Amino acid sequence: MLILLLVSGVMFQATQARTCYPLTNTSKPYHVLDKTSVQTPRRCEVFCDANAKCVGFSYQEAGLNSSCALLSPNNANEICTKPTTIFLKQTERCPDRTDLAAEYGNDPCIDTFVPAKVATVGYACTQDLRSKKYILRVVTADGLRKSMTSADYTFMNQSGDMWAYNNTMFFTKYSEDVVAAVCATAGATKCPCAPLPLLPIEGKQTYAAVINQMNPCPMAKTMVTNAHKGSSTSVQEKQNEMIVCKAGMWYLWNSGTYKELNAITAAGCRNTA
């Protein structure tokens, strides 16, 4: 896996090796190579992997504004008066990932969660989504938190030492490696969405869709949405659809038989004529 990183104005290019970072209690002093703001401990791992001098990091939890300090060896014959806990890099005997939720950590954007199920068919939040409006929330391979579509055409499976999120819908088809995932309930309060962009349609006058109500477009008009990681698609106006914000991502919520939550990046309404 090739990773490009920008840390304190410096671009790193690194081929990610199999590493892990077990918690270690130590009295040994370390030099601080760099400090950076992160969303997850995984993000610190990625930065440390990309820095040849980095042997570990310290992590301070503060939600989406957590921080880590990359560490290098201090060869001085010194001992700290108070032991501290750090994450030390390990390149051998790293355990396989077997628990999809193990590295999920503290997500300030969600309300409740249940561990996502690993499924080779169907969607990870199958049973929970049918009774509640669950979204699939993940920690990506590069350590960012993200909300994903969960529908009957999405599934998760193991991919090397990570997990793979797969979207098989023909216009949003893609796969992305993640290190953790949960099925979560969330609203627009803790992590609001940016204004929903208006999706223009060539040769047609487009109107803004109305959020948080059934029928985002007036009757006799077509709603057009731009799917997350996909291209534009238009669907006829339906009575059981609503545009909602959940954990910073816009979704088209279908409350019909399948109760799908499809992540979107733009929407609009246009006359059917």
Buried (B, 14 or more C-beta within 10 A) or exposed (E): EEBEBEBEEEEBEBEBEEBBBEEBEBEBBBBEBBBBEBBBBBBBBBBBBBBEEBBBBBBEEEBBEBBBBBBBEEEEEEEEEEEEEBBBBBEEEBEEBEEBBEBBBEBBBBEEBBBBBBBEEBBBBBEBBEEBBBBBBBBBBBBBBBBBBBBBBBBBEBBEBBBBBBBEBEEBEEEBBBBBBBBBBBBBEBBEBEEBBBBBBEEBEBBBBBBEEEBBBEEEBBBBBBBBBBEBBEEEBBEEBBBBBBBBBBBBBBBEEEBBBBBBBBBBBBBEE
